[in-house]
């Protein structure tokens, strides 16, 4: 449902740009998790990482619940998946979920 709300807001901005002037609507935390997940999965599609033994693997499909740190500061959402070992990623988004940036991705050995 949060993704539907994000898509409806985006569509309303396209159809009725006057709605989007001024302050953008801030996503709820769950919506930010969903938007970051959709973005990171698209950004990492086809990319591979090398594990501790030197073997190459495709990045897994991220899930919204994987984000271990979710903050809103400086006018942007910042979501981080940083387990003690394994695949890592950091994404930032505008308050409304726009302008996503993949700030970091990789593999952290134990």
C-alpha positions, 0 to 999 in steps of 0.5 A, spaced: 500 500 500 505 505 501 508 504 494 501 505 491 501 512 495 508 513 492 506 512 485 499 516 486 503 522 489 508 521 483 502 521 478 499 527 481 505 531 480 505 529 473 498 530 471 497 536 476 504 540 477 501 545 481 500 540 487 507 539 487 510 546 488 513 548 494 514 543 500 514 536 497 510 531 501 515 527 506 514 519 506 513 515 512 518 510 514 515 504 511 514 508 505 522 510 505 524 503 506 519 501 500 522 506 495 529 505 497 528 497 496 525 498 489 531 503 487 537 499 490 534 492 487 534 496 480 541 499 481 544 492 483 541 488 478 546 485 474 552 487 478 556 482 482 560 481 488 566 477 490 566 473 497 571 472 501 573 466 497 574 470 491 567 467 488 563 471 484 555 472 486 549 476 484 547 481 489 540 478 492 534 482 492 533 486 498 527 487 502 524 493 506 525 490 512 533 489 511 534 496 512 538 496 519 538 504 519 533 509 517 534 516 518 531 523 516 536 529 516 538 534 512 532 534 508 534 527 506 532 520 507 538 515 509 537 508 509 543 503 510 543 495 510 550 494 514 550 487 517 557 485 521 558 481 514 556 480 507 552 484 502 552 492 504 548 498 501 546 505 503 541 509 499 539 516 500 532 519 498 529 526 497 523 527 502 518 524 497 522 519 495 525 522 489 532 523 487 535 516 489 542 515 490 546 509 491 551 512 496 555 505 497 554 498 496 559 492 496 561 486 500 564 486 507 567 479 509 567 477 517 
